[in-house]
Amino acid sequence: MSLSPEHPSITGPSDPEVDPRASYALEPDMVEALTDRIIATSGRTVPSYTPITGQPVANIPQSTQADVAEAYDRARRAQAAWARTSLDHRQSVLLRLHDLVLDRQEEIIDLVCWETGKARKHAYDEVLHVALTARYYGRTAHRHLDPERRPGVVPGLTRIDVNHVPKGVVGIIAPWNYPFTLAVCDGLPALLAGNAVVTKPDAQTMLTGLLGAQLLEEAGFPRELWNVVAGPGRELGTPMIERSDYVCFTGSTATGKIIAAQCAEQLIGCSLELGGKNPVLVLRDADVDRAAEGAVRASFSNSGQLCVSTERLFVADQVYDRFVERFVARTEAMRLRNGLGWDNDMGTLISQDQLDTVTAHVEDAVDKGARVLAGGRARPDLGRFYYEPTILEGVTPDMTCFGEETFGPVISVYRFHDEADAVSRANEGEYGLNASIYSRDTARARQLASQIKCGTVNVNEAFAATFASIDSPMGGMRQSGMGRRQGAEGVHRYTESQSVATQRLLRFAPVLGMSDEMYAKVMTANLRLMKKLGRA
C-alpha cells in the first residue's frame, strides 16, 4: 500500500520494495475516519506500529491542554441533555451496542491484533467482554438506577427516596493490553447512569479505542457524549483530572498512586485497577489435568500481559511432580505464531520495553540459580518482541521475578506441604488482584478463598469465571487498586446518592405549646418503643 498526501494520518515511509515496514498495515480511509474523532489541534502526530510486522499503523494526532478543555466542554453540554433522557432509552442503546459488537467482531478482532500482537482467540475475549457488559447493564438498568424507597424515621409519616444522580463527566485513562474492552467497558455504566465521558486510550492502541467510540455512536449514543484525546499521560493526565467529576484508571500501581493523590486534591472519586502478582494454588485433591490446562491460560493468555494473569504457582507436594510434568507438556505443545489467524495459542509482546523486562527477569532468575522448565528465550524468528511461554522452578526471594510483576509469559512454580502455608505465601507481597484455587472439594476451596487477600478468586478456573460474571464486582485489594468495576458497584461509582425525605403530619419540633424538655422526653420514649418493636 503506497502512501497518499490526502491521508496525513498515515504519512511516512513510502517504498515497500526497499523497506518491508514501509507499507501500512491498515487501509488509509479507515485510519483517517478513526483519527478524525480525536480532539487535536496541535498539528503534531506520533507514529504507531504493529508489533506483528513492525509496519506503521498510523500517525496519531496529538491533543493539547486546550483540546482537553474543549473535550470537557463538549462533554458537559452533551451530558446535560443526556441526563434528561429516559433510562429505557439508554438501556436500549446499550442493547443495540451488544448486537453491533457481535456483528462487527471480525473487524474489531483484526484491529486489536494489529495493534497489540495478541493471539486472535485472546482478542475475541475483548469482544465477548464488551458484549457481556453492554447486555448486563442494558438488562439491569432499572435494578441499579431506579429511585429506592428506604424506611423513614417515623413509620408511615416519613417517606425516604434515594436517587442515583449522575456525577457529570467521567475521565477514563485506558491501557494498551486490552484496548477494546478497557477503553469501552468502564464507560458503559457511566453512560447508563447519565454521565458523559472523556477518554485517553494508550498511544500504542489508539485506533482500537477510537473504533469503540465509533461503535458507540453507531449504536445511538450522541457523538459528543464520548470524547477522545490523545497524548502522553504526563501532559494530559493532570488537565483531565482537574476537569473530571470522577476518574477511572487501569494501569501501573505507581501511576495509580499519582492519580489517586491528584483526585484527592480535587475531592473527586476514582477507581483504580493496578498491578498484580497473582497466585494459583493447586491442592492435593485437584484434578491435575484440569489444573494444568487452567495454568496455561492463567499464565500465557495475551502473553501474560493481563492484570489478572498468574505469575506464581503453588502446588501441593502430593501432586507436584505429576502436575509439573503435564503443565510443561501442555506449555511445550502450544502453537506459537505471529499473525491474525486462529491457529495460534499465544501472540507477541507489544513492545521492546515489555520484551526487555521479560528478558531481564528471566536472565536474572537463571543467573541466580533458577531452572527453566519450558521456554526461557526470545523468538525473533517469530516476531521482533516474541518471547516463549516460560516456566521457572527454584525462584527465590533474591530474584527480581519473585516479587515484582513481570507482565509477560513467565510463571514460577513452588511446592507447598501445608495449605495454611500456601495461603500465607499467596498473600505475600503488596498486591491483591486475582487468585485461583484448584480442588475437587469446592466447599473447602471457597473457604480458603476467603483467606486470600485478592479482589477476585476463581475456583477450578484461571480468571474467566469472575472476569465474565458481570454481576459480580471486580477489582483489587492493597496495592492492586481501589474501587470496583462490574455489578452494582460498577455503575454506582458514577453516581451520587441523593436522599429525599417527604414528611407528613408530624414535624420534628415541639408542638401545641410543648416545651423543649417535654419534646425530648417524648422522643426518648419513642426511641425506646421503636427498639422494642425491632425497628432498625
N, C-alpha and C positions, 0 to 999 in steps of 0.2 A: 504494500500500500504506500504509494508516494504521498507526499505532504502537499497541502494546498494553502496559499495565503488567505483563502476565505475562512480558514479554521484556525484562528490564533491560539486556541486552547491546545493545539497539537503541533505547533511549530517546533522545528528541531532538526535532527539528522534526516537526510533525505536520499541516501544511496544504499539501499539494501544489498546491492551487489558487493559493495566494499565492506559494509558492517552489517551482519545479520540483525543486530539490535536496532538498526535504523528504521525498520518497518514497524508500524504501530500495531499493537495487539488488538485494538478495538476500532470500530467504524467511526470516522470523524463526526458524522452527523449525530450519532448517539452521544458521543462525548460532549459535543457542543450543546446539545439540548439539556444535558445534565448540569454542566458547569454554569450555564446561564442562570441557574437557580441560586448560585452563591451571591450574596450581597457583598460586592467587592468593587471598589473604585480606585485602588492604589495603582493600577496599571502593572503591578508586579505579578509574576507567576512562578510557581515552583513545580519542577517536573516530578512525575511519579513513574515508577517502573514496576513491571510484573516480576515477582521472584521466580516465576516458572522459566522464563527465557531471557530475562533481562531487558526485554523490549520496553520502550517507553509506552506509557498508557495515556497520559495527558499532561498538560501544563495547567496546574490548578491556580486560578486567580486568587490573590491574597487580599484579605479584608484588613481594613484599618480600624482603629478605635472608633472613628466616626461612623464606619459601617456597622460596627456593633451597636452603637447608639441608634442608628437608623433601623436595624433589625428589631430592636426592642420597641421602638416607636410603632413600627408596623404591627408587631405582635400585640401591643396594648390596644391599638384600635380594633384589631380583629377580635381580640378576646372579649372586649366589651359587648360586641354583637353576639359572639358565640355563646357567652354565658346566658343569653336570653333565649337560646334555642331550647327545645324540649329535650328531656332525657331520652325519649323514644326516638327522636331524630338522631341523636348522637350514637345511640346503640345500633341503629340501622346502618349508619355509615361504617361502623366497626365490622358489622357482619358482611357488608359488601367488600371491605378490605380483605376479610378472610378468604372469600372466593377469588378475589383478584390475585392475591398472593399465590394461591394454589394454581390458578390458571397460567400465571406468568413464571412459574417456578424454574423453568429451564433457563430463562433469561437471567433471573436472579442468581441461580447457582453458577452460571458461566461467569458472571461479573465477580462474584465472591471468589471463585477460583483464580481468576486472572489477578485480582488484587492481593490475595493472601497466599496463594500457592497451596492451599489445603486440598485434601482429597475430596472428590465430589460428594461422597457419602457424608462427609462431615459438613460440607456446605449445605447439603439438604437439611441437616439438623436446624439450620437457621430459618429456612422456610417453614419447617414444622413448628418451631417455637413461636414465630410471629403469628402464624395461623391459629395456634392454640390460644395465644394471648388475646388476639382480636376476638375470637369466638367466646372465650371465657368472659371477658368484660362486656361484650355485646349481650350475653345472656344473663349476666348478673348485675346489670347496671342499677336496677331499682333496689335490689337487695342491699347494695352498698351505699347508695346515694339518696334514696328517699328520706324525707324527714322522719325521725324516730320519736315515738312517744316514750317518755320516761315518767316514773312516778313523781308526783309533786309533793311538797312538804305537807299539805293538808289534803287528805283523800277526798276526791270529789269536788274540791274547791280550787285546787291549784293544778293547772294543766302545764306540762313541760313538753315542748317540741325542740328537738335538736336538729338543726340544719347543717348540711355539709357544704360550705361555701368555698368556691374555688379561690386559690391563693392569688392567681393573676397570671404571671409569666414565669415559666419554668425554664431554667438553663440546664441543658444536658450536654455533658462533655463525654463523648463516646470513644472507646478504644478500637484498636485495629484487629484484635484477634477474632471477634465475632461481629463483623462490621455491619451486618444487616440487622440481626436480632437486637444487639445492644444499642444500635442507633435508633431503632424504632420501638421496641417493646416497652422501654421505660416511659416513653412518651404517650403511649396509647391510653393508659388510665388517666394521665394528666389531661388529655383532650376530653375524655369521657366526663371528667369532673368539671369541665367548663373552662379550663386553662388554655393558654397559648404556649408555644414552645419556641425557644431559640436554641439551636444545637450547633456544636462544633465537632464534626466527625474527625477522626485521626487523619493526618495528612497522607498516610500510606494507603488509606482505603476510602478516600473521599467520595469516589464515584458510587460506591455501594450505598453510602449514606444518602447521597443525592437521589439514587433510584428509589430508596424508601420514601423520600419526600415526594417524588413524582407519583408513586402509587397511592400515597395518602390523598393527594389532590384528585387523582382519578376516581378514588373511592367516594369522594364527596366532601372532604374537608376543605375549607377555604384555603387558598394558597398562602395567604399571609398569616394563617394560624400557625404555620410551621416554617420558621425562617432558618436559613443555613448560613453560617460564616465559616471562613477558612483562614488558618494561620497558626503560628506557634502558640502553645498554651501560655508561655511566659509573657506574650504580648497581649493576648486576647482573654486569658483566663480571668484576670482581675476586673477588667471592664464588664465582663459577663456577670461575675458575681455581684458587682456593685449595682447592677440593674435588675437582677433576678429577685423573685419572691421566694424561690426555692431552687436548690441546685442538686442535680443528680450526677454522680461521677462514678465511673468504673475505670480502675487503673491501679497504679502502684500505691503502696502504703505511704511512701514518702510524699508523693504529690497529694494524696488524700488528706494528710495531716495539714498541709498548707491550705487546702481548700476549706477544711473544717475551721481553721483559725480565721480565715477571711470571712466565712459565713457568720461566725460568732461576732465579728466586728459589725456586721450588718444586721445582727439579730434576726437572721433568717435560718430556716432549717435546711438540712441537707441529708442525703442518703449516699453512702459510700460503700461500694463493693471493691475490696482491695486484695492484697496478696494472700497466698496460702502455701502451706507446706503439708498437703493433705495426706492423711494416713488411710491405709486399708488394713483391717485385721482379718486374718484367715484363722478361724478357730479349729480346734482339733476335730470337731464333728462336721466340718464343712464338706460340701460336695466339691472335691478338688478340681474336677474338670470345669464345673461352672465358675469356680473362683478364678481359675487360670484364664478362662475366656474373659471374665469381667475385668481382671487385672490388665489385660491387653488394652481394652477400651479405656479403662481408667487412666492408664499411663500414657497412651500414644494417640488418643484422639486429637486431631488437629496438631499433631506433632508435639503434644504436651503443652501447647500454648492455649491453655484453658484454665481459668481461675480455679475451677473445681476439680481439675485433674489430680492424679495421685503422684507423689514423689517418694513416699515412704510406705513400705510393705512389711507388716509384721505377721509372721507365720508360726503357728504352733509347732513345737518340736515333733509331735506325733505325725504330722503330715508334711513337714518341711521338705524333705527330700523328694517326695512324690510331687508335691506342688511345684517346686522349682524346676524339676525335670519337664513338667508339662507346660509351665509358663515359658521356659526358654524355647521349647519346641514350637509353641504357638507363635512366639515372637519371631523366631527364625523363619517361620513359614509365611510371614506377612509378605504381601505383594507390594513391592516398592516401585513406584512410578513417579513421573513428573509430567502432569498434564491434566486435561479436563475429563478424562474417561472414568467410567465406573469401576474399571478393573484395577483399583488402586486402594491399598489399605492405609497408607499414610503419605501425606504430601510433604512439601518442603517447609523449612522455617521461612519466616517472612523477610529477614534482612541479615546483613553481615553482622550487625550488633548482636542479634539473637544467636547466630552461629558462633560468634566469638565467646559469648557467655557459656554456651553449652560445652564447647571445646575446652574452655578453661576449667570448668567444673570437673569434667571427666579426667582431664590430664592431671589436675591437682590430686584427685582421689587415687588415681593409679600410681602416681609418684609416691604417695604416702602409704601404699600397700593394699589398696582395694583391688578386687579381682573383677574382671569383665566377663560376665557370663554370656552376654549376647551384645552384638553391636560394638559401639565404642569408637566409631570413626566417622569422619565426614565422608560424603559421597559426591564429589564434584562431577563424577561421571553421570549422575542423575540430575544434578542441578547445582547452581552456584552456592546455595545455602542449605543443601540437603545434609542431614545427619541421621545415621541409622538409629532405630529404636534400641535403646541401651539398658541393660540390666547390670547393676553393680552389687557385689557382695563384699562384706568386710568393711563397710564405710564406718568411720569413727568420728568422734566429735571434732577432731582437729582438721577435718576435711571440709572444704567450703560447702560442698553439696549436702553436708549433714544437716545444716540448719537454714541455709539460705535458699530462697526459691530459685530454681533453675529456669523454670518456664520453658522447658524443652523436653524431648523424648528420652528422659533419663529417670530411672527409678532405682532406689536402693532397697535391698531385701535383708531382713533381720529375723533371726529366730527369737521366739519367746517360750518360756516354760510355764508361766503363770499368767492368767488372764488379767489379774489386777495389775501386774507389771506391764502387760501390753497396753492397757488403758492409760497407765501413768506415762509410758513412753509416747503414746499417741498424743498426749496432752502437753508434751514438752515443747518449748519454744513459745513464741508470741502470737502465732497465727491460730485461727479457728474458723475456717470457712466450711469445708466439706470433709466427710469421712465415709467409709464403707465397712460393713461387717459381713462376713460370710459364715453362716452356720445353719445347720438343719433345724436347730432349736430356735425358731424365730422369736419366741417369747423371751428367751434368755438374751438374744441379740438385742432386742428392743430395750431390755433393762440395762445392758451395757451401753447402749447408745445414749441413754440419759446421763451417763457419766463422762461422756466425751464432750469437750468444750468446743463444739463446732455448731454453726448455724443450721446445717443440714447433715443428716446421717442416713445413708441408704443401707438397707439390709438385703443381701443377696443381689445387689446391683451396684454398678460403678457410680453413676451420678445422675442418670437419666430419669430415675423414678421421681426424685424430688424436683429436678430441673423442669420436667414436663408436667408436673402436677400443679397447675397454675393456681389452684385454690389454696395451696399451702405457701406460707411465707418463705422467702429465700434471702439469705444474707449472712454476714459474718459476725463472729464474736471476737473480742480482743483486737489485735492489730489487723484483723481481716475486714474491719469495717463497722459501719453503724447504719441502722435503718434496714428496711426490708423491701424487696420488690415482690410482686405477685400477691394474690389473695386480697383480703380486705385491707391489710397494711399497705399494699402496693398502690391502692387508689386513695386511701385516706391520708397518706403523706402529702398529697397535693391539695388538701382541703383544710379549712379552718372550721372547727366545731363552734357553732353558734347556738346558744340556749335561749329559747324564747318562752317566757312564763306568762300565762294568762290567768289572772286571779279573779275569782267570783266571790261576791258577798263579803267574806271576811277580809279585813285589812290587817296588816302587821303593825298595829299601833293600838294604844288604849282607846276604847270606845265607851260611849254613854257615861262620860264623867269618871271612868275608871282611872285610878292613879297608876303611875308607872310601877310602883311596888306591887300593886294587885295584878297588873298585867304580867309581871314577871312570875308571880305565883301561879297564875292560870296557865301560862305557857309551860312552866315546870311540870305541873300536873299532867298536861297533855303529853309532854315528852315521856313521862313515866308510863302513861297509858299506851302510847304507841309501842314502847318496848314490850309491854305485856302482850300486846296483840301481834307481836312478831314482825313489826314493820322495820324495814332497813333504816 
